């Protein structure tokens, strides 16, 4: 699993100047695992930087307000998906 300090470093990488074509396209990403942690690990394995990627031709930079980590936000998101919210 990717370490927290590495995730923090990745979160600070800027979108400006990023080569959009070189960013991983998450359109075909399929998350595997029964737990939020397993699905997060699946995402990181496939995408590399979960904060900076593209959807089709559109570059995306994720950022969150507050003190929640990416892992916590993704866990909330996947839990909501699983429960149909």
Beta strands, then each sheet from edge to edge (+ up, - down):
strand 1: 52-55
strand 2: 58-61
sheet 1: 1+ 2-
end
